[in-house]
Amino acid sequence: MAAETKDILATCLWFDKNGEEAARFYVDLFPDSSIDRIMHAPADYPFGKAGDVLLVEFTLSGRRFQALNGGPNFHFTEAVSLSIDCDSQAEVDRYHAALSAHPENEACSWVKDRFGLSWQIVPRIMTVLMNDPDREKARRVMEAMMTMKKIDIAAIEAAARG
């Protein structure tokens, strides 16, 4: 009899007090997503009271996450981002519109949402073209990408063609 495997890994995201709001926003945005459990603090803690939402376990596109309401001490940085692979310009546009809260700081389809979490919105074709064995084509694609805030698939494909 085969041993049952357990999903033991989840990404924990630290929020001040809006972890549940963030989790619900993300779950509404991504397919195959759900709020799995909401844990309330059993006692007062440094940044909350007994009964406050302490941890939200949720799934985004089949991957486990946790939203911890840990207080104001820690903040997201661009050193960690979540990457979204997109099949079409419509998908790029949809995720960009939903997640971009700081357009003045965007580059190369990296956006920061209203909770401070960074995202990369990546058309699959861009990755394919940047890994093309024709290094000149790949260079043109990368140079085109470097001029964009939101990736324009048609412009990337045009750059690939030369």
Secondary structure as GFF3:
##gff-version 3
##sequence-region A 1 162
A	DSSP	beta_strand	11	15	.	.	.	ID=ss1
A	DSSP	alpha_helix	19	29	.	.	.	ID=ss2
A	DSSP	beta_strand	34	40	.	.	.	ID=ss3
A	DSSP	beta_strand	53	60	.	.	.	ID=ss4
A	DSSP	beta_strand	63	69	.	.	.	ID=ss5
A	DSSP	beta_strand	81	86	.	.	.	ID=ss6
A	DSSP	alpha_helix	89	99	.	.	.	ID=ss7
A	DSSP	three_ten_helix	103	105	.	.	.	ID=ss8
A	DSSP	beta_strand	110	112	.	.	.	ID=ss9
A	DSSP	beta_strand	118	123	.	.	.	ID=ss10
A	DSSP	alpha_helix	124	130	.	.	.	ID=ss11
A	DSSP	alpha_helix	135	145	.	.	.	ID=ss12
A	DSSP	alpha_helix	153	161	.	.	.	ID=ss13
###
